[in-house]
Amino acid sequence: MSALPTSVRDRWLPHLESVEMPLSQVVYESGATLANVYFPTTAIVSLLYVMENGASAEIAVVGNEGIVGVSRFMGGKSTPSRAVVQSAGQSLRLNAEFLEDEFNQAGPVLHLLLRYTQALITQMSQTAVCNRHHSLDQQLCRWLLLSLDRLKGDELVMTQELIANMLGVRREGVSEGALKLQQAGLIRYARGHITVLNRAGLEKRTCECYAVVKKEYDRLLPQKTAK
């Protein structure tokens, strides 16, 4: 939202509604037509692909840098992924048809949303590569860093079960991975609360996937507000 021109934000203001997004809330299900889109402000939403047997894996995370519901303005109306709140907080809700109209005006909104979509596709692609070629330890570090980038503090409230669903692994694997990071002095984990103690250590321990995604987001979505 901060990257939008001031004139656009002023025009949108009467149409934006602040809503709470509790942990594990399903924002939309696979195949559903989205009536609204969401701009998380303090919440983080995970986009998951769910298999027929119920197994799932995260394909991307969306926080204060982006929008939940890109399929609506990209012409698909719906998506095969599921959106679930992975970190509780607040979001700005906007009517999907209103956003479509803004997008179709082919102005700064269109260009910004297309850049964001490109960044999101990069994250999805890199996640697929990471899940195939890198260790659970590296994936967990990547996931923690991507989440931290979308939060103001250094603490996440997250159950092992939810993390396991995100990464597409068993709970035991998450427990073992979190214990290793805790023993290394990188995090403190207790009763669903993860506190990052050494971010630089996480960055050294993770694979190149985190840096690839962050570089692309920084390139396509500069934080400077447009006029």
Beta strands, then each sheet from edge to edge (+ up, - down):
strand 1: 17-21
strand 2: 26-28
strand 3: 36-40
strand 4: 44-50
strand 5: 56-62
strand 6: 81-87
strand 7: 89-95
strand 8: 155-157
strand 9: 187-190
strand 10: 193-196
sheet 1: 1+ 7- 3+
sheet 2: 2+ 6- 4+ 5-
sheet 3: 8+ 10- 9+
end
